[in-house]
């Protein structure tokens, strides 16, 4: 006789759901389907303008004004990108915006990190009032600050200066970074710093080796969100910059519409695509950095 494998004759128990449980499971599946359908609808609404901009940037001028309009082009062309890069100052706008946004956001994050650390780790009078005062400044409409900034830089003879524009952008980056970083710093146990200082670290070394790695996801998120805000900002650059060579990306795209009328929609769409690409790459980089920074400061060595 052929030996049988152990437990071969046993049958797996079959789970039988009651009618009420089956109805509850069907209801959950239907609710999940509705949620996915709503999410898909929202995603399509959000992505449709971006897709239309991308598709229109490759359309020749004849198809841009075709009626009825077509979603995809029949004859894709790069003429708008070539014209934008070779016959306009758009590369200069890119460089100006990278310099202003990068420096102002980096300075804002560093100053905010030190400020939040001081507020959360050292007790001093009116710390809470100071924090809420920063939030109040951030809540002010930018149009209220545009005229005072214009007067200040005019008196200092610094109009049409990228340095003046970068310092002005600190009024956006500082409060925003402070309120993003504060929960991250407050959530870090003080015992980690105390243990580092017991092992021989100074206060600054404990801040650099413990606080910064632990708060790294918040630092990256703060930099990314402030960079996007500054990258898309138009009001301050419109008020403070009149020199064509000092324009930012947003001001440059607006000038394309104002200076070349309706015949430049392909050029404007191409400029919009190029202005969106750095932000997408920055978000892709930030997602990876935020995930890798979680818990890094608590790992010894």
Secondary structure, DSSP 4 states (H G I P E B T S, - for coil): -PPPPTTTTPPPPPP---HHHHHHHHHHHHHHHHHHHHHHHHHHHHHHHHHHHHHHHTS-HHHHT-SS--SS-SS---HHHHHHHHHSSHHHHHHHHHHHHHHHHHHHHHHHHHHHHHHHHS--TTHHHHHHHHHHHHHS-HHHHHHHHHHHHHHTT-TT-HHHHHHHHHHHHHHHHHHHHHHHHHHS-HHHHHHHHHTT--HHHHIIIIIHHHTHHHHHHHHHHHHHHHHH--HHHHHH---GGG--HHHHHHHHHHHHGGGGHHHHHHHHHHHHHHHHHHHHHHHHHHHHTTTGGGS--
